[in-house]
Amino acid sequence: MNRVQIKVAVGNAKSAAIPKYFGFIFGDIERAGELHNQKYHDLEIYSLLKTDSQ
């Protein structure tokens, strides 16, 4: 496995704290990335590469 990715809703600070705690790096915003309660929400994308932990 080379890349692990975590997506959290924009503005969800508690969920965004998890990937930050584990050293994931913020990459981008995925616009209208998830449908929830009949509304699309933007997502923050965090990732960790195999080479990041070496």
Summary of the structure (lengths in Angstrom):
residues: 54
radius of gyration: 12.0
end to end distance: 14.0
largest distance: 41.8
contacts: 121
relative contact order: 0.35
helix: 24%
strand: 56%
